Amino acid sequence: MPMSLQDSASFRLGGKQLFSGKVAQEDGQLAFQVTQTQE
């Protein structure tokens, strides 16, 4: 899935959202920064 910096994404499993976050850059590499988790 193509993504750009600061794009937001949610990760779901079985219809339940597990966490959401955004694409970030760290040490010249792309990373996914979790911004919210579901309990």
All heavy atoms as TSV, in Angstrom:
chain	resi	resn	atom	element	x	y	z
A	1	MET	N	N	0.851	-1.168	0.000
A	1	MET	CA	C	0.000	0.000	0.000
A	1	MET	C	C	0.901	1.237	0.000
A	1	MET	O	O	1.663	1.439	0.936
A	1	MET	CB	C	-0.899	-0.064	1.239
A	1	MET	CG	C	-1.418	1.235	1.689
A	1	MET	SD	S	-2.608	1.271	3.056
A	1	MET	CE	C	-2.077	0.080	4.197
A	2	PRO	N	N	0.846	2.059	-1.020
A	2	PRO	CA	C	1.663	3.281	-1.049
A	2	PRO	C	C	1.184	4.292	-0.006
A	2	PRO	O	O	-0.014	4.489	0.161
A	2	PRO	CB	C	1.453	3.830	-2.452
A	2	PRO	CG	C	0.560	2.890	-3.162
A	2	PRO	CD	C	0.094	1.844	-2.215
A	3	MET	N	N	2.114	4.888	0.690
A	3	MET	CA	C	1.783	5.884	1.711
A	3	MET	C	C	2.788	7.020	1.635
A	3	MET	O	O	3.917	6.824	1.203
A	3	MET	CB	C	1.805	5.269	3.108
A	3	MET	CG	C	0.780	4.198	3.330
A	3	MET	SD	S	0.754	3.619	5.013
A	3	MET	CE	C	-0.399	4.789	5.707
A	4	SER	N	N	2.386	8.192	2.078
A	4	SER	CA	C	3.262	9.352	2.150
A	4	SER	C	C	3.425	9.759	3.602
A	4	SER	O	O	2.634	9.363	4.464
A	4	SER	CB	C	2.657	10.517	1.368
A	4	SER	OG	O	2.493	10.174	0.019
A	5	LEU	N	N	4.433	10.579	3.863
A	5	LEU	CA	C	4.619	11.088	5.221
A	5	LEU	C	C	3.360	11.776	5.712
A	5	LEU	O	O	2.687	12.472	4.965
A	5	LEU	CB	C	5.790	12.065	5.263
A	5	LEU	CG	C	7.168	11.443	5.112
A	5	LEU	CD1	C	8.221	12.536	5.080
A	5	LEU	CD2	C	7.465	10.474	6.238
A	6	GLN	N	N	3.055	11.565	6.958
A	6	GLN	CA	C	1.908	12.140	7.657
A	6	GLN	C	C	0.573	11.537	7.243
A	6	GLN	O	O	-0.466	11.981	7.706
A	6	GLN	CB	C	1.870	13.667	7.523
A	6	GLN	CG	C	3.113	14.365	8.044
A	6	GLN	CD	C	3.396	14.082	9.520
A	6	GLN	OE1	O	2.500	14.102	10.334
A	6	GLN	NE2	N	4.646	13.819	9.837
A	7	ASP	N	N	0.547	10.518	6.364
A	7	ASP	CA	C	-0.700	9.811	6.073
A	7	ASP	C	C	-1.145	9.070	7.325
A	7	ASP	O	O	-0.331	8.493	8.026
A	7	ASP	CB	C	-0.522	8.804	4.938
A	7	ASP	CG	C	-0.632	9.407	3.558
A	7	ASP	OD1	O	-0.925	10.608	3.456
A	7	ASP	OD2	O	-0.426	8.663	2.582
A	8	SER	N	N	-2.439	9.080	7.585
A	8	SER	CA	C	-2.988	8.363	8.736
A	8	SER	C	C	-3.507	7.006	8.289
A	8	SER	O	O	-3.955	6.847	7.154
A	8	SER	CB	C	-4.139	9.151	9.362
A	8	SER	OG	O	-3.658	10.374	9.849
A	9	ALA	N	N	-3.462	6.029	9.181
A	9	ALA	CA	C	-3.972	4.695	8.876
A	9	ALA	C	C	-4.495	4.057	10.152
A	9	ALA	O	O	-3.996	4.327	11.240
A	9	ALA	CB	C	-2.872	3.825	8.276
A	10	SER	N	N	-5.512	3.218	9.998
A	10	SER	CA	C	-6.061	2.444	11.114
A	10	SER	C	C	-5.854	0.969	10.810
A	10	SER	O	O	-5.992	0.544	9.667
A	10	SER	CB	C	-7.562	2.701	11.269
A	10	SER	OG	O	-7.790	4.045	11.586
A	11	PHE	N	N	-5.521	0.192	11.827
A	11	PHE	CA	C	-5.343	-1.239	11.666
A	11	PHE	C	C	-6.456	-1.958	12.404
A	11	PHE	O	O	-6.664	-1.741	13.585
A	11	PHE	CB	C	-3.963	-1.665	12.190
A	11	PHE	CG	C	-2.856	-1.212	11.284
A	11	PHE	CD1	C	-2.343	0.061	11.393
A	11	PHE	CD2	C	-2.359	-2.063	10.303
A	11	PHE	CE1	C	-1.334	0.487	10.544
A	11	PHE	CE2	C	-1.360	-1.648	9.453
A	11	PHE	CZ	C	-0.847	-0.368	9.573
A	12	ARG	N	N	-7.171	-2.817	11.665
A	12	ARG	CA	C	-8.324	-3.527	12.209
A	12	ARG	C	C	-8.129	-5.027	12.063
A	12	ARG	O	O	-7.505	-5.492	11.125
A	12	ARG	CB	C	-9.595	-3.124	11.464
A	12	ARG	CG	C	-9.919	-1.670	11.590
A	12	ARG	CD	C	-11.162	-1.321	10.755
A	12	ARG	NE	N	-11.477	0.071	10.873
A	12	ARG	CZ	C	-12.302	0.583	11.790
A	12	ARG	NH1	N	-12.899	-0.211	12.638
A	12	ARG	NH2	N	-12.511	1.870	11.846
A	13	LEU	N	N	-8.710	-5.757	12.998
A	13	LEU	CA	C	-8.697	-7.212	12.954
A	13	LEU	C	C	-10.073	-7.698	13.379
A	13	LEU	O	O	-10.532	-7.363	14.475
A	13	LEU	CB	C	-7.614	-7.772	13.880
A	13	LEU	CG	C	-7.471	-9.286	13.922
A	13	LEU	CD1	C	-7.074	-9.832	12.553
A	13	LEU	CD2	C	-6.433	-9.673	14.956
A	14	GLY	N	N	-10.734	-8.434	12.502
A	14	GLY	CA	C	-12.073	-8.934	12.816
A	14	GLY	C	C	-13.074	-7.823	13.078
A	14	GLY	O	O	-13.949	-7.969	13.912
A	15	GLY	N	N	-12.945	-6.698	12.391
A	15	GLY	CA	C	-13.871	-5.583	12.543
A	15	GLY	C	C	-13.575	-4.690	13.734
A	15	GLY	O	O	-14.245	-3.697	13.947
A	16	LYS	N	N	-12.564	-5.040	14.530
A	16	LYS	CA	C	-12.218	-4.236	15.700
A	16	LYS	C	C	-10.930	-3.463	15.425
A	16	LYS	O	O	-9.942	-4.037	14.978
A	16	LYS	CB	C	-12.008	-5.138	16.917
A	16	LYS	CG	C	-11.667	-4.380	18.164
A	16	LYS	CD	C	-11.513	-5.312	19.360
A	16	LYS	CE	C	-11.150	-4.511	20.593
A	16	LYS	NZ	N	-10.892	-5.375	21.737
A	17	GLN	N	N	-10.963	-2.158	15.673
A	17	GLN	CA	C	-9.772	-1.345	15.466
A	17	GLN	C	C	-8.773	-1.605	16.586
A	17	GLN	O	O	-9.102	-1.500	17.761
A	17	GLN	CB	C	-10.118	0.139	15.438
A	17	GLN	CG	C	-8.895	1.000	15.161
A	17	GLN	CD	C	-9.227	2.464	14.990
A	17	GLN	OE1	O	-10.261	2.798	14.429
A	17	GLN	NE2	N	-8.373	3.329	15.470
A	18	LEU	N	N	-7.546	-1.985	16.215
A	18	LEU	CA	C	-6.504	-2.262	17.205
A	18	LEU	C	C	-5.709	-1.007	17.533
A	18	LEU	O	O	-5.436	-0.723	18.693
A	18	LEU	CB	C	-5.561	-3.343	16.694
A	18	LEU	CG	C	-6.200	-4.692	16.388
A	18	LEU	CD1	C	-5.172	-5.643	15.830
A	18	LEU	CD2	C	-6.844	-5.261	17.635
A	19	PHE	N	N	-5.296	-0.275	16.505
A	19	PHE	CA	C	-4.552	0.964	16.718
A	19	PHE	C	C	-4.576	1.798	15.460
A	19	PHE	O	O	-4.918	1.322	14.387
A	19	PHE	CB	C	-3.114	0.692	17.167
A	19	PHE	CG	C	-2.305	-0.178	16.243
A	19	PHE	CD1	C	-1.581	0.364	15.202
A	19	PHE	CD2	C	-2.271	-1.541	16.437
A	19	PHE	CE1	C	-0.838	-0.444	14.360
A	19	PHE	CE2	C	-1.530	-2.355	15.615
A	19	PHE	CZ	C	-0.805	-1.802	14.561
A	20	SER	N	N	-4.242	3.062	15.607
A	20	SER	CA	C	-4.117	3.957	14.467
A	20	SER	C	C	-2.841	4.760	14.637
A	20	SER	O	O	-2.265	4.824	15.724
A	20	SER	CB	C	-5.335	4.878	14.353
A	20	SER	OG	O	-5.486	5.645	15.524
A	21	GLY	N	N	-2.396	5.338	13.554
A	21	GLY	CA	C	-1.157	6.105	13.608
A	21	GLY	C	C	-0.891	6.809	12.305
A	21	GLY	O	O	-1.785	6.989	11.489
A	22	LYS	N	N	0.376	7.192	12.109
A	22	LYS	CA	C	0.743	7.905	10.896
A	22	LYS	C	C	2.140	7.486	10.456
A	22	LYS	O	O	2.934	6.983	11.245
A	22	LYS	CB	C	0.683	9.410	11.109
A	22	LYS	CG	C	1.645	9.927	12.156
A	22	LYS	CD	C	1.484	11.413	12.336
A	22	LYS	CE	C	2.438	11.905	13.415
A	22	LYS	NZ	N	2.339	13.324	13.617
A	23	VAL	N	N	2.399	7.706	9.184
A	23	VAL	CA	C	3.707	7.418	8.619
A	23	VAL	C	C	4.645	8.561	9.004
A	23	VAL	O	O	4.288	9.727	8.901
A	23	VAL	CB	C	3.625	7.281	7.083
A	23	VAL	CG1	C	5.001	7.049	6.485
A	23	VAL	CG2	C	2.686	6.146	6.715
A	24	ALA	N	N	5.828	8.213	9.472
A	24	ALA	CA	C	6.817	9.216	9.891
A	24	ALA	C	C	8.177	8.825	9.319
A	24	ALA	O	O	8.345	7.739	8.772
A	24	ALA	CB	C	6.880	9.277	11.412
A	25	GLN	N	N	9.130	9.722	9.439
A	25	GLN	CA	C	10.480	9.443	8.985
A	25	GLN	C	C	11.421	9.490	10.174
A	25	GLN	O	O	11.367	10.410	10.987
A	25	GLN	CB	C	10.912	10.465	7.936
A	25	GLN	CG	C	12.221	10.119	7.273
A	25	GLN	CD	C	12.506	11.027	6.085
A	25	GLN	OE1	O	11.824	12.012	5.867
A	25	GLN	NE2	N	13.504	10.690	5.324
A	26	GLU	N	N	12.270	8.470	10.295
A	26	GLU	CA	C	13.228	8.406	11.393
A	26	GLU	C	C	14.557	7.898	10.845
A	26	GLU	O	O	14.615	6.840	10.222
A	26	GLU	CB	C	12.720	7.467	12.489
A	26	GLU	CG	C	13.635	7.419	13.685
A	26	GLU	CD	C	13.044	6.610	14.826
A	26	GLU	OE1	O	11.824	6.670	15.048
A	26	GLU	OE2	O	13.822	5.925	15.485
A	27	ASP	N	N	15.601	8.664	11.054
A	27	ASP	CA	C	16.938	8.306	10.561
A	27	ASP	C	C	16.934	7.996	9.070
A	27	ASP	O	O	17.565	7.053	8.614
A	27	ASP	CB	C	17.513	7.126	11.341
A	27	ASP	CG	C	17.731	7.440	12.813
A	27	ASP	OD1	O	18.030	8.614	13.132
A	27	ASP	OD2	O	17.609	6.526	13.639
A	28	GLY	N	N	16.177	8.779	8.294
A	28	GLY	CA	C	16.143	8.607	6.852
A	28	GLY	C	C	15.308	7.441	6.361
A	28	GLY	O	O	15.292	7.148	5.173
A	29	GLN	N	N	14.588	6.758	7.253
A	29	GLN	CA	C	13.754	5.620	6.872
A	29	GLN	C	C	12.312	5.880	7.277
A	29	GLN	O	O	12.052	6.604	8.234
A	29	GLN	CB	C	14.254	4.348	7.540
A	29	GLN	CG	C	15.651	3.967	7.117
A	29	GLN	CD	C	16.074	2.640	7.725
A	29	GLN	OE1	O	15.284	1.915	8.307
A	29	GLN	NE2	N	17.336	2.316	7.573
A	30	LEU	N	N	11.394	5.265	6.547
A	30	LEU	CA	C	9.987	5.396	6.897
A	30	LEU	C	C	9.657	4.495	8.072
A	30	LEU	O	O	10.163	3.384	8.181
A	30	LEU	CB	C	9.098	5.036	5.704
A	30	LEU	CG	C	9.136	6.002	4.530
A	30	LEU	CD1	C	8.230	5.495	3.426
A	30	LEU	CD2	C	8.733	7.396	4.948
A	31	ALA	N	N	8.806	4.982	8.948
A	31	ALA	CA	C	8.375	4.228	10.120
A	31	ALA	C	C	6.885	4.494	10.333
A	31	ALA	O	O	6.338	5.428	9.781
A	31	ALA	CB	C	9.163	4.672	11.351
A	32	PHE	N	N	6.243	3.642	11.119
A	32	PHE	CA	C	4.836	3.854	11.478
A	32	PHE	C	C	4.771	4.232	12.944
A	32	PHE	O	O	5.200	3.469	13.795
A	32	PHE	CB	C	3.994	2.598	11.198
A	32	PHE	CG	C	2.538	2.846	11.380
A	32	PHE	CD1	C	1.790	3.482	10.391
A	32	PHE	CD2	C	1.886	2.466	12.533
A	32	PHE	CE1	C	0.440	3.725	10.563
A	32	PHE	CE2	C	0.536	2.698	12.721
A	32	PHE	CZ	C	-0.176	3.329	11.724
A	33	GLN	N	N	4.248	5.414	13.209
A	33	GLN	CA	C	4.142	5.916	14.580
A	33	GLN	C	C	2.713	5.708	15.076
A	33	GLN	O	O	1.759	6.267	14.527
A	33	GLN	CB	C	4.502	7.389	14.616
A	33	GLN	CG	C	4.427	8.019	15.977
A	33	GLN	CD	C	4.783	9.489	15.945
A	33	GLN	OE1	O	4.498	10.189	14.990
A	33	GLN	NE2	N	5.399	9.960	16.994
A	34	VAL	N	N	2.553	4.867	16.104
A	34	VAL	CA	C	1.233	4.618	16.689
A	34	VAL	C	C	0.824	5.845	17.487
A	34	VAL	O	O	1.568	6.319	18.343
A	34	VAL	CB	C	1.245	3.361	17.588
A	34	VAL	CG1	C	-0.081	3.179	18.292
A	34	VAL	CG2	C	1.587	2.133	16.759
A	35	THR	N	N	-0.362	6.375	17.188
A	35	THR	CA	C	-0.834	7.573	17.873
A	35	THR	C	C	-2.004	7.282	18.810
A	35	THR	O	O	-2.284	8.074	19.701
A	35	THR	CB	C	-1.262	8.650	16.863
A	35	THR	OG1	O	-2.264	8.115	15.997
A	35	THR	CG2	C	-0.081	9.125	16.042
A	36	GLN	N	N	-2.676	6.144	18.612
A	36	GLN	CA	C	-3.804	5.802	19.468
A	36	GLN	C	C	-3.986	4.302	19.497
A	36	GLN	O	O	-3.937	3.646	18.464
A	36	GLN	CB	C	-5.087	6.460	18.960
A	36	GLN	CG	C	-6.284	6.196	19.814
A	36	GLN	CD	C	-7.524	6.920	19.291
A	36	GLN	OE1	O	-7.556	7.420	18.183
A	36	GLN	NE2	N	-8.544	6.950	20.108
A	37	THR	N	N	-4.184	3.726	20.673
A	37	THR	CA	C	-4.472	2.295	20.789
A	37	THR	C	C	-5.857	2.121	21.379
A	37	THR	O	O	-6.373	2.995	22.074
A	37	THR	CB	C	-3.439	1.580	21.695
A	37	THR	OG1	O	-3.469	2.175	22.996
A	37	THR	CG2	C	-2.040	1.674	21.114
A	38	GLN	N	N	-6.475	0.996	21.083
A	38	GLN	CA	C	-7.786	0.667	21.631
A	38	GLN	C	C	-7.614	-0.336	22.748
A	38	GLN	O	O	-6.794	-1.239	22.655
A	38	GLN	CB	C	-8.684	0.085	20.531
A	38	GLN	CG	C	-8.863	1.007	19.352
A	38	GLN	CD	C	-9.528	2.321	19.729
A	38	GLN	OE1	O	-10.360	2.393	20.625
A	38	GLN	NE2	N	-9.166	3.372	19.037
A	39	GLU	N	N	-8.392	-0.199	23.800
A	39	GLU	CA	C	-8.285	-1.125	24.918
A	39	GLU	C	C	-9.478	-2.034	24.976
A	39	GLU	O	O	-10.466	-1.834	24.447
A	39	GLU	CB	C	-8.157	-0.328	26.212
A	39	GLU	CG	C	-6.971	0.583	26.092
A	39	GLU	CD	C	-6.424	0.991	27.443
A	39	GLU	OE1	O	-6.800	0.378	28.438
A	39	GLU	OE2	O	-5.619	1.883	27.482
